C-alpha cells in the first residue's frame, strides 16, 4: 500500500511538472508573439503616418496645380486663345 501511494505521488508530481513546463513554454511563446505583433503594429503605424504626410503634400500640390491652371485659362481667354 505504501509503495502504491509513493507511485501515485510521483506520478502526480511528474504530471504537475510536465504541465508547468508546458504552460511556461506556452507563456514564453505568447510573450514573443505579442512583442512581434506590437513591433509590426508600430511599423504599420509609421507607414500610415508617412502615407498621410505624402497625401497631404499631394493634396497641396494638386490644389496649386488647379490654381495655376485656372490662371493659365484666364490668361488664355484674355488673349483670345480659348472660348
mmCIF file of the N, C-alpha and C atoms, coordinates in Angstrom:
data_MODEL
# 
_entry.id   MODEL 
# 
loop_
_atom_site.group_PDB 
_atom_site.id 
_atom_site.type_symbol 
_atom_site.label_atom_id 
_atom_site.label_alt_id 
_atom_site.label_comp_id 
_atom_site.label_asym_id 
_atom_site.label_entity_id 
_atom_site.label_seq_id 
_atom_site.pdbx_PDB_ins_code 
_atom_site.Cartn_x 
_atom_site.Cartn_y 
_atom_site.Cartn_z 
_atom_site.occupancy 
_atom_site.B_iso_or_equiv 
_atom_site.pdbx_formal_charge 
_atom_site.auth_seq_id 
_atom_site.auth_comp_id 
_atom_site.auth_asym_id 
_atom_site.auth_atom_id 
_atom_site.pdbx_PDB_model_num 
ATOM 1   N N  . UNK A 1 1  ? 0.826   -1.194 0.000   1.00 0.00 ? 1  UNK A N  1 
ATOM 2   C CA . UNK A 1 1  ? 0.000   0.000  0.000   1.00 0.00 ? 1  UNK A CA 1 
ATOM 3   C C  . UNK A 1 1  ? 0.867   1.253  0.000   1.00 0.00 ? 1  UNK A C  1 
ATOM 4   N N  . UNK A 1 2  ? 1.899   1.251  0.782   1.00 0.00 ? 2  UNK A N  1 
ATOM 5   C CA . UNK A 1 2  ? 2.807   2.393  0.862   1.00 0.00 ? 2  UNK A CA 1 
ATOM 6   C C  . UNK A 1 2  ? 3.492   2.633  -0.491  1.00 0.00 ? 2  UNK A C  1 
ATOM 7   N N  . UNK A 1 3  ? 3.878   1.558  -1.149  1.00 0.00 ? 3  UNK A N  1 
ATOM 8   C CA . UNK A 1 3  ? 4.533   1.653  -2.465  1.00 0.00 ? 3  UNK A CA 1 
ATOM 9   C C  . UNK A 1 3  ? 3.572   2.267  -3.485  1.00 0.00 ? 3  UNK A C  1 
ATOM 10  N N  . UNK A 1 4  ? 2.335   1.909  -3.394  1.00 0.00 ? 4  UNK A N  1 
ATOM 11  C CA . UNK A 1 4  ? 1.326   2.441  -4.324  1.00 0.00 ? 4  UNK A CA 1 
ATOM 12  C C  . UNK A 1 4  ? 1.141   3.950  -4.116  1.00 0.00 ? 4  UNK A C  1 
ATOM 13  N N  . UNK A 1 5  ? 1.104   4.404  -2.885  1.00 0.00 ? 5  UNK A N  1 
ATOM 14  C CA . UNK A 1 5  ? 0.974   5.825  -2.583  1.00 0.00 ? 5  UNK A CA 1 
ATOM 15  C C  . UNK A 1 5  ? 2.170   6.608  -3.134  1.00 0.00 ? 5  UNK A C  1 
ATOM 16  N N  . UNK A 1 6  ? 3.356   6.018  -2.982  1.00 0.00 ? 6  UNK A N  1 
ATOM 17  C CA . UNK A 1 6  ? 4.555   6.679  -3.497  1.00 0.00 ? 6  UNK A CA 1 
ATOM 18  C C  . UNK A 1 6  ? 4.484   6.816  -5.018  1.00 0.00 ? 6  UNK A C  1 
ATOM 19  N N  . UNK A 1 7  ? 4.018   5.773  -5.693  1.00 0.00 ? 7  UNK A N  1 
ATOM 20  C CA . UNK A 1 7  ? 3.882   5.829  -7.158  1.00 0.00 ? 7  UNK A CA 1 
ATOM 21  C C  . UNK A 1 7  ? 2.874   6.900  -7.579  1.00 0.00 ? 7  UNK A C  1 
ATOM 22  N N  . UNK A 1 8  ? 1.783   6.979  -6.853  1.00 0.00 ? 8  UNK A N  1 
ATOM 23  C CA . UNK A 1 8  ? 0.754   7.983  -7.164  1.00 0.00 ? 8  UNK A CA 1 
ATOM 24  C C  . UNK A 1 8  ? 1.313   9.388  -6.961  1.00 0.00 ? 8  UNK A C  1 
ATOM 25  N N  . UNK A 1 9  ? 2.010   9.591  -5.859  1.00 0.00 ? 9  UNK A N  1 
ATOM 26  C CA . UNK A 1 9  ? 2.599   10.896 -5.555  1.00 0.00 ? 9  UNK A CA 1 
ATOM 27  C C  . UNK A 1 9  ? 3.626   11.255 -6.631  1.00 0.00 ? 9  UNK A C  1 
ATOM 28  N N  . UNK A 1 10 ? 4.471   10.310 -7.000  1.00 0.00 ? 10 UNK A N  1 
ATOM 29  C CA . UNK A 1 10 ? 5.473   10.551 -8.032  1.00 0.00 ? 10 UNK A CA 1 
ATOM 30  C C  . UNK A 1 10 ? 4.793   10.843 -9.366  1.00 0.00 ? 10 UNK A C  1 
ATOM 31  N N  . UNK A 1 11 ? 3.771   10.100 -9.709  1.00 0.00 ? 11 UNK A N  1 
ATOM 32  C CA . UNK A 1 11 ? 3.036   10.312 -10.961 1.00 0.00 ? 11 UNK A CA 1 
ATOM 33  C C  . UNK A 1 11 ? 2.387   11.687 -11.012 1.00 0.00 ? 11 UNK A C  1 
ATOM 34  N N  . UNK A 1 12 ? 1.755   12.062 -9.907  1.00 0.00 ? 12 UNK A N  1 
ATOM 35  C CA . UNK A 1 12 ? 1.116   13.379 -9.844  1.00 0.00 ? 12 UNK A CA 1 
ATOM 36  C C  . UNK A 1 12 ? 2.163   14.475 -9.932  1.00 0.00 ? 12 UNK A C  1 
ATOM 37  N N  . UNK A 1 13 ? 3.285   14.281 -9.273  1.00 0.00 ? 13 UNK A N  1 
ATOM 38  C CA . UNK A 1 13 ? 4.366   15.273 -9.303  1.00 0.00 ? 13 UNK A CA 1 
ATOM 39  C C  . UNK A 1 13 ? 4.927   15.417 -10.713 1.00 0.00 ? 13 UNK A C  1 
ATOM 40  N N  . UNK A 1 14 ? 5.158   14.304 -11.378 1.00 0.00 ? 14 UNK A N  1 
ATOM 41  C CA . UNK A 1 14 ? 5.667   14.339 -12.751 1.00 0.00 ? 14 UNK A CA 1 
ATOM 42  C C  . UNK A 1 14 ? 4.663   15.023 -13.672 1.00 0.00 ? 14 UNK A C  1 
ATOM 43  N N  . UNK A 1 15 ? 3.390   14.690 -13.533 1.00 0.00 ? 15 UNK A N  1 
ATOM 44  C CA . UNK A 1 15 ? 2.348   15.314 -14.354 1.00 0.00 ? 15 UNK A CA 1 
ATOM 45  C C  . UNK A 1 15 ? 2.291   16.823 -14.098 1.00 0.00 ? 15 UNK A C  1 
ATOM 46  N N  . UNK A 1 16 ? 2.406   17.219 -12.829 1.00 0.00 ? 16 UNK A N  1 
ATOM 47  C CA . UNK A 1 16 ? 2.373   18.647 -12.489 1.00 0.00 ? 16 UNK A CA 1 
ATOM 48  C C  . UNK A 1 16 ? 3.577   19.373 -13.063 1.00 0.00 ? 16 UNK A C  1 
ATOM 49  N N  . UNK A 1 17 ? 4.756   18.752 -13.003 1.00 0.00 ? 17 UNK A N  1 
ATOM 50  C CA . UNK A 1 17 ? 5.962   19.379 -13.555 1.00 0.00 ? 17 UNK A CA 1 
ATOM 51  C C  . UNK A 1 17 ? 5.851   19.487 -15.067 1.00 0.00 ? 17 UNK A C  1 
ATOM 52  N N  . UNK A 1 18 ? 5.362   18.449 -15.734 1.00 0.00 ? 18 UNK A N  1 
ATOM 53  C CA . UNK A 1 18 ? 5.187   18.494 -17.196 1.00 0.00 ? 18 UNK A CA 1 
ATOM 54  C C  . UNK A 1 18 ? 4.177   19.572 -17.566 1.00 0.00 ? 18 UNK A C  1 
ATOM 55  N N  . UNK A 1 19 ? 3.081   19.646 -16.840 1.00 0.00 ? 19 UNK A N  1 
ATOM 56  C CA . UNK A 1 19 ? 2.078   20.679 -17.109 1.00 0.00 ? 19 UNK A CA 1 
ATOM 57  C C  . UNK A 1 19 ? 2.663   22.072 -16.888 1.00 0.00 ? 19 UNK A C  1 
ATOM 58  N N  . UNK A 1 20 ? 3.412   22.246 -15.814 1.00 0.00 ? 20 UNK A N  1 
ATOM 59  C CA . UNK A 1 20 ? 4.036   23.534 -15.518 1.00 0.00 ? 20 UNK A CA 1 
ATOM 60  C C  . UNK A 1 20 ? 5.026   23.918 -16.621 1.00 0.00 ? 20 UNK A C  1 
ATOM 61  N N  . UNK A 1 21 ? 5.826   22.946 -17.068 1.00 0.00 ? 21 UNK A N  1 
ATOM 62  C CA . UNK A 1 21 ? 6.791   23.211 -18.141 1.00 0.00 ? 21 UNK A CA 1 
ATOM 63  C C  . UNK A 1 21 ? 6.050   23.603 -19.423 1.00 0.00 ? 21 UNK A C  1 
ATOM 64  N N  . UNK A 1 22 ? 4.988   22.874 -19.746 1.00 0.00 ? 22 UNK A N  1 
ATOM 65  C CA . UNK A 1 22 ? 4.196   23.201 -20.931 1.00 0.00 ? 22 UNK A CA 1 
ATOM 66  C C  . UNK A 1 22 ? 3.618   24.615 -20.837 1.00 0.00 ? 22 UNK A C  1 
ATOM 67  N N  . UNK A 1 23 ? 3.056   24.952 -19.691 1.00 0.00 ? 23 UNK A N  1 
ATOM 68  C CA . UNK A 1 23 ? 2.481   26.287 -19.511 1.00 0.00 ? 23 UNK A CA 1 
ATOM 69  C C  . UNK A 1 23 ? 3.548   27.368 -19.588 1.00 0.00 ? 23 UNK A C  1 
ATOM 70  N N  . UNK A 1 24 ? 4.718   27.105 -19.048 1.00 0.00 ? 24 UNK A N  1 
ATOM 71  C CA . UNK A 1 24 ? 5.816   28.068 -19.105 1.00 0.00 ? 24 UNK A CA 1 
ATOM 72  C C  . UNK A 1 24 ? 6.268   28.290 -20.544 1.00 0.00 ? 24 UNK A C  1 
ATOM 73  N N  . UNK A 1 25 ? 6.412   27.211 -21.296 1.00 0.00 ? 25 UNK A N  1 
ATOM 74  C CA . UNK A 1 25 ? 6.791   27.332 -22.707 1.00 0.00 ? 25 UNK A CA 1 
ATOM 75  C C  . UNK A 1 25 ? 5.724   28.095 -23.479 1.00 0.00 ? 25 UNK A C  1 
ATOM 76  N N  . UNK A 1 26 ? 4.463   27.789 -23.242 1.00 0.00 ? 26 UNK A N  1 
ATOM 77  C CA . UNK A 1 26 ? 3.366   28.479 -23.914 1.00 0.00 ? 26 UNK A CA 1 
ATOM 78  C C  . UNK A 1 26 ? 3.370   29.970 -23.564 1.00 0.00 ? 26 UNK A C  1 
ATOM 79  N N  . UNK A 1 27 ? 3.611   30.308 -22.312 1.00 0.00 ? 27 UNK A N  1 
ATOM 80  C CA . UNK A 1 27 ? 3.638   31.703 -21.858 1.00 0.00 ? 27 UNK A CA 1 
ATOM 81  C C  . UNK A 1 27 ? 4.773   32.464 -22.539 1.00 0.00 ? 27 UNK A C  1 
ATOM 82  N N  . UNK A 1 28 ? 5.958   31.842 -22.602 1.00 0.00 ? 28 UNK A N  1 
ATOM 83  C CA . UNK A 1 28 ? 7.094   32.490 -23.263 1.00 0.00 ? 28 UNK A CA 1 
ATOM 84  C C  . UNK A 1 28 ? 6.792   32.705 -24.740 1.00 0.00 ? 28 UNK A C  1 
ATOM 85  N N  . UNK A 1 29 ? 6.209   31.718 -25.395 1.00 0.00 ? 29 UNK A N  1 
ATOM 86  C CA . UNK A 1 29 ? 5.823   31.854 -26.803 1.00 0.00 ? 29 UNK A CA 1 
ATOM 87  C C  . UNK A 1 29 ? 4.850   33.021 -26.989 1.00 0.00 ? 29 UNK A C  1 
ATOM 88  N N  . UNK A 1 30 ? 3.880   33.135 -26.107 1.00 0.00 ? 30 UNK A N  1 
ATOM 89  C CA . UNK A 1 30 ? 2.906   34.216 -26.206 1.00 0.00 ? 30 UNK A CA 1 
ATOM 90  C C  . UNK A 1 30 ? 3.569   35.578 -26.021 1.00 0.00 ? 30 UNK A C  1 
ATOM 91  N N  . UNK A 1 31 ? 4.512   35.695 -25.106 1.00 0.00 ? 31 UNK A N  1 
ATOM 92  C CA . UNK A 1 31 ? 5.225   36.955 -24.911 1.00 0.00 ? 31 UNK A CA 1 
ATOM 93  C C  . UNK A 1 31 ? 5.992   37.348 -26.176 1.00 0.00 ? 31 UNK A C  1 
ATOM 94  N N  . UNK A 1 32 ? 6.648   36.370 -26.787 1.00 0.00 ? 32 UNK A N  1 
ATOM 95  C CA . UNK A 1 32 ? 7.384   36.639 -28.022 1.00 0.00 ? 32 UNK A CA 1 
ATOM 96  C C  . UNK A 1 32 ? 6.427   37.043 -29.133 1.00 0.00 ? 32 UNK A C  1 
ATOM 97  N N  . UNK A 1 33 ? 5.299   36.353 -29.250 1.00 0.00 ? 33 UNK A N  1 
ATOM 98  C CA . UNK A 1 33 ? 4.309   36.667 -30.289 1.00 0.00 ? 33 UNK A CA 1 
ATOM 99  C C  . UNK A 1 33 ? 3.732   38.071 -30.087 1.00 0.00 ? 33 UNK A C  1 
ATOM 100 N N  . UNK A 1 34 ? 3.458   38.429 -28.849 1.00 0.00 ? 34 UNK A N  1 
ATOM 101 C CA . UNK A 1 34 ? 2.919   39.764 -28.559 1.00 0.00 ? 34 UNK A CA 1 
ATOM 102 C C  . UNK A 1 34 ? 3.949   40.832 -28.905 1.00 0.00 ? 34 UNK A C  1 
ATOM 103 N N  . UNK A 1 35 ? 5.202   40.604 -28.534 1.00 0.00 ? 35 UNK A N  1 
ATOM 104 C CA . UNK A 1 35 ? 6.257   41.565 -28.860 1.00 0.00 ? 35 UNK A CA 1 
ATOM 105 C C  . UNK A 1 35 ? 6.418   41.730 -30.359 1.00 0.00 ? 35 UNK A C  1 
ATOM 106 N N  . UNK A 1 36 ? 6.371   40.631 -31.067 1.00 0.00 ? 36 UNK A N  1 
ATOM 107 C CA . UNK A 1 36 ? 6.489   40.678 -32.527 1.00 0.00 ? 36 UNK A CA 1 
ATOM 108 C C  . UNK A 1 36 ? 5.311   41.426 -33.146 1.00 0.00 ? 36 UNK A C  1 
ATOM 109 N N  . UNK A 1 37 ? 4.121   41.145 -32.662 1.00 0.00 ? 37 UNK A N  1 
ATOM 110 C CA . UNK A 1 37 ? 2.925   41.803 -33.193 1.00 0.00 ? 37 UNK A CA 1 
ATOM 111 C C  . UNK A 1 37 ? 2.950   43.303 -32.886 1.00 0.00 ? 37 UNK A C  1 
ATOM 112 N N  . UNK A 1 38 ? 3.398   43.685 -31.688 1.00 0.00 ? 38 UNK A N  1 
ATOM 113 C CA . UNK A 1 38 ? 3.485   45.101 -31.340 1.00 0.00 ? 38 UNK A CA 1 
ATOM 114 C C  . UNK A 1 38 ? 4.492   45.827 -32.225 1.00 0.00 ? 38 UNK A C  1 
ATOM 115 N N  . UNK A 1 39 ? 5.606   45.161 -32.520 1.00 0.00 ? 39 UNK A N  1 
ATOM 116 C CA . UNK A 1 39 ? 6.600   45.763 -33.413 1.00 0.00 ? 39 UNK A CA 1 
ATOM 117 C C  . UNK A 1 39 ? 6.005   45.969 -34.798 1.00 0.00 ? 39 UNK A C  1 
ATOM 118 N N  . UNK A 1 40 ? 5.245   45.000 -35.276 1.00 0.00 ? 40 UNK A N  1 
ATOM 119 C CA . UNK A 1 40 ? 4.604   45.112 -36.594 1.00 0.00 ? 40 UNK A CA 1 
ATOM 120 C C  . UNK A 1 40 ? 3.571   46.239 -36.590 1.00 0.00 ? 40 UNK A C  1 
ATOM 121 N N  . UNK A 1 41 ? 2.825   46.373 -35.511 1.00 0.00 ? 41 UNK A N  1 
ATOM 122 C CA . UNK A 1 41 ? 1.834   47.440 -35.403 1.00 0.00 ? 41 UNK A CA 1 
ATOM 123 C C  . UNK A 1 41 ? 2.518   48.803 -35.446 1.00 0.00 ? 41 UNK A C  1 
ATOM 124 N N  . UNK A 1 42 ? 3.629   48.948 -34.726 1.00 0.00 ? 42 UNK A N  1 
ATOM 125 C CA . UNK A 1 42 ? 4.371   50.212 -34.736 1.00 0.00 ? 42 UNK A CA 1 
ATOM 126 C C  . UNK A 1 42 ? 4.903   50.512 -36.135 1.00 0.00 ? 42 UNK A C  1 
ATOM 127 N N  . UNK A 1 43 ? 5.384   49.488 -36.825 1.00 0.00 ? 43 UNK A N  1 
ATOM 128 C CA . UNK A 1 43 ? 5.894   49.662 -38.181 1.00 0.00 ? 43 UNK A CA 1 
ATOM 129 C C  . UNK A 1 43 ? 4.775   50.117 -39.123 1.00 0.00 ? 43 UNK A C  1 
ATOM 130 N N  . UNK A 1 44 ? 3.614   49.493 -39.002 1.00 0.00 ? 44 UNK A N  1 
ATOM 131 C CA . UNK A 1 44 ? 2.482   49.866 -39.857 1.00 0.00 ? 44 UNK A CA 1 
ATOM 132 C C  . UNK A 1 44 ? 1.977   51.268 -39.525 1.00 0.00 ? 44 UNK A C  1 
ATOM 133 N N  . UNK A 1 45 ? 1.973   51.638 -38.245 1.00 0.00 ? 45 UNK A N  1 
ATOM 134 C CA . UNK A 1 45 ? 1.556   52.988 -37.876 1.00 0.00 ? 45 UNK A CA 1 
ATOM 135 C C  . UNK A 1 45 ? 2.513   54.028 -38.451 1.00 0.00 ? 45 UNK A C  1 
ATOM 136 N N  . UNK A 1 46 ? 3.804   53.725 -38.454 1.00 0.00 ? 46 UNK A N  1 
ATOM 137 C CA . UNK A 1 46 ? 4.783   54.643 -39.048 1.00 0.00 ? 46 UNK A CA 1 
ATOM 138 C C  . UNK A 1 46 ? 4.537   54.777 -40.550 1.00 0.00 ? 46 UNK A C  1 
ATOM 139 N N  . UNK A 1 47 ? 4.226   53.671 -41.208 1.00 0.00 ? 47 UNK A N  1 
ATOM 140 C CA . UNK A 1 47 ? 3.928   53.727 -42.640 1.00 0.00 ? 47 UNK A CA 1 
ATOM 141 C C  . UNK A 1 47 ? 2.658   54.535 -42.902 1.00 0.00 ? 47 UNK A C  1 
ATOM 142 N N  . UNK A 1 48 ? 1.660   54.372 -42.054 1.00 0.00 ? 48 UNK A N  1 
ATOM 143 C CA . UNK A 1 48 ? 0.417   55.130 -42.209 1.00 0.00 ? 48 UNK A CA 1 
ATOM 144 C C  . UNK A 1 48 ? 0.695   56.624 -42.074 1.00 0.00 ? 48 UNK A C  1 
ATOM 145 N N  . UNK A 1 49 ? 1.490   57.003 -41.081 1.00 0.00 ? 49 UNK A N  1 
ATOM 146 C CA . UNK A 1 49 ? 1.827   58.416 -40.892 1.00 0.00 ? 49 UNK A CA 1 
ATOM 147 C C  . UNK A 1 49 ? 2.578   58.964 -42.101 1.00 0.00 ? 49 UNK A C  1 
ATOM 148 N N  . UNK A 1 50 ? 3.502   58.172 -42.641 1.00 0.00 ? 50 UNK A N  1 
ATOM 149 C CA . UNK A 1 50 ? 4.255   58.604 -43.815 1.00 0.00 ? 50 UNK A CA 1 
ATOM 150 C C  . UNK A 1 50 ? 3.332   58.779 -45.017 1.00 0.00 ? 50 UNK A C  1 
ATOM 151 N N  . UNK A 1 51 ? 2.427   57.850 -45.220 1.00 0.00 ? 51 UNK A N  1 
ATOM 152 C CA . UNK A 1 51 ? 1.499   57.939 -46.350 1.00 0.00 ? 51 UNK A CA 1 
ATOM 153 C C  . UNK A 1 51 ? 0.554   59.118 -46.180 1.00 0.00 ? 51 UNK A C  1 
ATOM 154 N N  . UNK A 1 52 ? 0.097   59.363 -44.955 1.00 0.00 ? 52 UNK A N  1 
ATOM 155 C CA . UNK A 1 52 ? -0.780  60.511 -44.717 1.00 0.00 ? 52 UNK A CA 1 
ATOM 156 C C  . UNK A 1 52 ? -0.042  61.823 -45.004 1.00 0.00 ? 52 UNK A C  1 
ATOM 157 N N  . UNK A 1 53 ? 1.233   61.894 -44.619 1.00 0.00 ? 53 UNK A N  1 
ATOM 158 C CA . UNK A 1 53 ? 2.023   63.097 -44.898 1.00 0.00 ? 53 UNK A CA 1 
ATOM 159 C C  . UNK A 1 53 ? 2.198   63.287 -46.401 1.00 0.00 ? 53 UNK A C  1 
ATOM 160 N N  . UNK A 1 54 ? 2.483   62.194 -47.106 1.00 0.00 ? 54 UNK A N  1 
ATOM 161 C CA . UNK A 1 54 ? 2.613   62.276 -48.566 1.00 0.00 ? 54 UNK A CA 1 
ATOM 162 C C  . UNK A 1 54 ? 1.290   62.682 -49.203 1.00 0.00 ? 54 UNK A C  1 
ATOM 163 N N  . UNK A 1 55 ? 0.190   62.174 -48.669 1.00 0.00 ? 55 UNK A N  1 
ATOM 164 C CA . UNK A 1 55 ? -1.139  62.507 -49.188 1.00 0.00 ? 55 UNK A CA 1 
ATOM 165 C C  . UNK A 1 55 ? -1.432  63.995 -49.015 1.00 0.00 ? 55 UNK A C  1 
ATOM 166 N N  . UNK A 1 56 ? -1.076  64.547 -47.853 1.00 0.00 ? 56 UNK A N  1 
ATOM 167 C CA . UNK A 1 56 ? -1.272  65.980 -47.622 1.00 0.00 ? 56 UNK A CA 1 
ATOM 168 C C  . UNK A 1 56 ? -0.446  66.804 -48.604 1.00 0.00 ? 56 UNK A C  1 
ATOM 169 N N  . UNK A 1 57 ? 0.794   66.390 -48.825 1.00 0.00 ? 57 UNK A N  1 
ATOM 170 C CA . UNK A 1 57 ? 1.659   67.082 -49.768 1.00 0.00 ? 57 UNK A CA 1 
ATOM 171 C C  . UNK A 1 57 ? 1.075   67.034 -51.176 1.00 0.00 ? 57 UNK A C  1 
ATOM 172 N N  . UNK A 1 58 ? 0.584   65.860 -51.571 1.00 0.00 ? 58 UNK A N  1 
ATOM 173 C CA . UNK A 1 58 ? -0.009  65.731 -52.902 1.00 0.00 ? 58 UNK A CA 1 
ATOM 174 C C  . UNK A 1 58 ? -1.285  66.562 -53.028 1.00 0.00 ? 58 UNK A C  1 
ATOM 175 N N  . UNK A 1 59 ? -2.061  66.642 -51.950 1.00 0.00 ? 59 UNK A N  1 
ATOM 176 C CA . UNK A 1 59 ? -3.260  67.487 -51.976 1.00 0.00 ? 59 UNK A CA 1 
ATOM 177 C C  . UNK A 1 59 ? -2.886  68.947 -52.180 1.00 0.00 ? 59 UNK A C  1 
ATOM 178 N N  . UNK A 1 60 ? -1.835  69.399 -51.484 1.00 0.00 ? 60 UNK A N  1 
ATOM 179 C CA . UNK A 1 60 ? -1.387  70.789 -51.642 1.00 0.00 ? 60 UNK A CA 1 
ATOM 180 C C  . UNK A 1 60 ? -0.885  71.029 -53.059 1.00 0.00 ? 60 UNK A C  1 
ATOM 181 N N  . UNK A 1 61 ? -0.101  70.081 -53.580 1.00 0.00 ? 61 UNK A N  1 
ATOM 182 C CA . UNK A 1 61 ? 0.409   70.237 -54.942 1.00 0.00 ? 61 UNK A CA 1 
ATOM 183 C C  . UNK A 1 61 ? -0.734  70.225 -55.951 1.00 0.00 ? 61 UNK A C  1 
ATOM 184 N N  . UNK A 1 62 ? -1.719  69.403 -55.727 1.00 0.00 ? 62 UNK A N  1 
ATOM 185 C CA . UNK A 1 62 ? -2.880  69.340 -56.619 1.00 0.00 ? 62 UNK A CA 1 
ATOM 186 C C  . UNK A 1 62 ? -3.633  70.656 -56.604 1.00 0.00 ? 62 UNK A C  1 
ATOM 187 N N  . UNK A 1 63 ? -3.800  71.212 -55.416 1.00 0.00 ? 63 UNK A N  1 
ATOM 188 C CA . UNK A 1 63 ? -4.508  72.491 -55.294 1.00 0.00 ? 63 UNK A CA 1 
ATOM 189 C C  . UNK A 1 63 ? -3.727  73.601 -56.007 1.00 0.00 ? 63 UNK A C  1 
ATOM 190 N N  . UNK A 1 64 ? -2.396  73.597 -55.830 1.00 0.00 ? 64 UNK A N  1 
ATOM 191 C CA . UNK A 1 64 ? -1.575  74.588 -56.525 1.00 0.00 ? 64 UNK A CA 1 
ATOM 192 C C  . UNK A 1 64 ? -1.687  74.408 -58.037 1.00 0.00 ? 64 UNK A C  1 
ATOM 193 N N  . UNK A 1 65 ? -1.679  73.178 -58.483 1.00 0.00 ? 65 UNK A N  1 
ATOM 194 C CA . UNK A 1 65 ? -1.798  72.895 -59.914 1.00 0.00 ? 65 UNK A CA 1 
ATOM 195 C C  . UNK A 1 65 ? -3.132  73.405 -60.445 1.00 0.00 ? 65 UNK A C  1 
ATOM 196 N N  . UNK A 1 66 ? -4.200  73.145 -59.702 1.00 0.00 ? 66 UNK A N  1 
ATOM 197 C CA . UNK A 1 66 ? -5.519  73.615 -60.137 1.00 0.00 ? 66 UNK A CA 1 
ATOM 198 C C  . UNK A 1 66 ? -5.553  75.139 -60.204 1.00 0.00 ? 66 UNK A C  1 
ATOM 199 N N  . UNK A 1 67 ? -4.956  75.793 -59.191 1.00 0.00 ? 67 UNK A N  1 
ATOM 200 C CA . UNK A 1 67 ? -4.928  77.256 -59.187 1.00 0.00 ? 67 UNK A CA 1 
ATOM 201 C C  . UNK A 1 67 ? -4.116  77.781 -60.369 1.00 0.00 ? 67 UNK A C  1 
ATOM 202 N N  . UNK A 1 68 ? -2.981  77.157 -60.660 1.00 0.00 ? 68 UNK A N  1 
ATOM 203 C CA . UNK A 1 68 ? -2.166  77.577 -61.800 1.00 0.00 ? 68 UNK A CA 1 
ATOM 204 C C  . UNK A 1 68 ? -2.916  77.368 -63.109 1.00 0.00 ? 68 UNK A C  1 
ATOM 205 N N  . UNK A 1 69 ? -3.619  76.276 -63.227 1.00 0.00 ? 69 UNK A N  1 
ATOM 206 C CA . UNK A 1 69 ? -4.380  76.009 -64.452 1.00 0.00 ? 69 UNK A CA 1 
ATOM 207 C C  . UNK A 1 69 ? -5.487  77.050 -64.622 1.00 0.00 ? 69 UNK A C  1 
ATOM 208 N N  . UNK A 1 70 ? -6.093  77.479 -63.518 1.00 0.00 ? 70 UNK A N  1 
ATOM 209 C CA . UNK A 1 70 ? -7.136  78.496 -63.585 1.00 0.00 ? 70 UNK A CA 1 
ATOM 210 C C  . UNK A 1 70 ? -6.555  79.801 -64.113 1.00 0.00 ? 70 UNK A C  1 
ATOM 211 N N  . UNK A 1 71 ? -5.381  80.206 -63.589 1.00 0.00 ? 71 UNK A N  1 
ATOM 212 C CA . UNK A 1 71 ? -4.759  81.434 -64.061 1.00 0.00 ? 71 UNK A CA 1 
ATOM 213 C C  . UNK A 1 71 ? -4.334  81.316 -65.522 1.00 0.00 ? 71 UNK A C  1 
ATOM 214 N N  . UNK A 1 72 ? -3.859  80.156 -65.923 1.00 0.00 ? 72 UNK A N  1 
ATOM 215 C CA . UNK A 1 72 ? -3.494  79.959 -67.323 1.00 0.00 ? 72 UNK A CA 1 
ATOM 216 C C  . UNK A 1 72 ? -4.717  80.049 -68.226 1.00 0.00 ? 72 UNK A C  1 
ATOM 217 N N  . UNK A 1 73 ? -5.812  79.485 -67.769 1.00 0.00 ? 73 UNK A N  1 
ATOM 218 C CA . UNK A 1 73 ? -7.045  79.550 -68.555 1.00 0.00 ? 73 UNK A CA 1 
ATOM 219 C C  . UNK A 1 73 ? -7.543  80.986 -68.664 1.00 0.00 ? 73 UNK A C  1 
ATOM 220 N N  . UNK A 1 74 ? -7.467  81.738 -67.578 1.00 0.00 ? 74 UNK A N  1 
ATOM 221 C CA . UNK A 1 74 ? -7.885  83.148 -67.608 1.00 0.00 ? 74 UNK A CA 1 
ATOM 222 C C  . UNK A 1 74 ? -7.005  83.930 -68.581 1.00 0.00 ? 74 UNK A C  1 
ATOM 223 N N  . UNK A 1 75 ? -5.690  83.711 -68.510 1.00 0.00 ? 75 UNK A N  1 
ATOM 224 C CA . UNK A 1 75 ? -4.773  84.394 -69.416 1.00 0.00 ? 75 UNK A CA 1 
ATOM 225 C C  . UNK A 1 75 ? -5.040  84.004 -70.875 1.00 0.00 ? 75 UNK A C  1 
ATOM 226 N N  . UNK A 1 76 ? -5.312  82.736 -71.111 1.00 0.00 ? 76 UNK A N  1 
ATOM 227 C CA . UNK A 1 76 ? -5.602  82.278 -72.469 1.00 0.00 ? 76 UNK A CA 1 
ATOM 228 C C  . UNK A 1 76 ? -6.880  82.908 -72.991 1.00 0.00 ? 76 UNK A C  1 
ATOM 229 N N  . UNK A 1 77 ? -7.879  83.034 -72.168 1.00 0.00 ? 77 UNK A N  1 
ATOM 230 C CA . UNK A 1 77 ? -9.137  83.665 -72.595 1.00 0.00 ? 77 UNK A CA 1 
ATOM 231 C C  . UNK A 1 77 ? -8.917  85.146 -72.908 1.00 0.00 ? 77 UNK A C  1 
ATOM 232 N N  . UNK A 1 78 ? -8.092  85.801 -72.093 1.00 0.00 ? 78 UNK A N  1 
ATOM 233 C CA . UNK A 1 78 ? -7.814  87.221 -72.338 1.00 0.00 ? 78 UNK A CA 1 
ATOM 234 C C  . UNK A 1 78 ? -7.076  87.407 -73.666 1.00 0.00 ? 78 UNK A C  1 
ATOM 235 N N  . UNK A 1 79 ? -6.265  86.431 -74.010 1.00 0.00 ? 79 UNK A N  1 
ATOM 236 C CA . UNK A 1 79 ? -5.536  86.513 -75.283 1.00 0.00 ? 79 UNK A CA 1 
ATOM 237 C C  . UNK A 1 79 ? -6.350  85.974 -76.448 1.00 0.00 ? 79 UNK A C  1 
ATOM 238 N N  . UNK A 1 80 ? -7.562  85.524 -76.179 1.00 0.00 ? 80 UNK A N  1 
ATOM 239 C CA . UNK A 1 80 ? -8.438  85.028 -77.231 1.00 0.00 ? 80 UNK A CA 1 
ATOM 240 C C  . UNK A 1 80 ? -8.072  83.628 -77.697 1.00 0.00 ? 80 UNK A C  1 
ATOM 241 N N  . UNK A 1 81 ? -7.345  82.910 -76.913 1.00 0.00 ? 81 UNK A N  1 
ATOM 242 C CA . UNK A 1 81 ? -6.935  81.566 -77.316 1.00 0.00 ? 81 UNK A CA 1 
ATOM 243 C C  . UNK A 1 81 ? -7.979  80.514 -76.973 1.00 0.00 ? 81 UNK A C  1 
ATOM 244 N N  . UNK A 1 82 ? -8.835  80.831 -76.036 1.00 0.00 ? 82 UNK A N  1 
ATOM 245 C CA . UNK A 1 82 ? -9.868  79.871 -75.635 1.00 0.00 ? 82 UNK A CA 1 
ATOM 246 C C  . UNK A 1 82 ? -11.208 80.559 -75.618 1.00 0.00 ? 82 UNK A C  1 
ATOM 247 N N  . UNK A 1 83 ? -12.205 79.778 -75.832 1.00 0.00 ? 83 UNK A N  1 
ATOM 248 C CA . UNK A 1 83 ? -13.549 80.353 -75.781 1.00 0.00 ? 83 UNK A CA 1 
ATOM 249 C C  . UNK A 1 83 ? -14.296 79.876 -74.572 1.00 0.00 ? 83 UNK A C  1 
# 
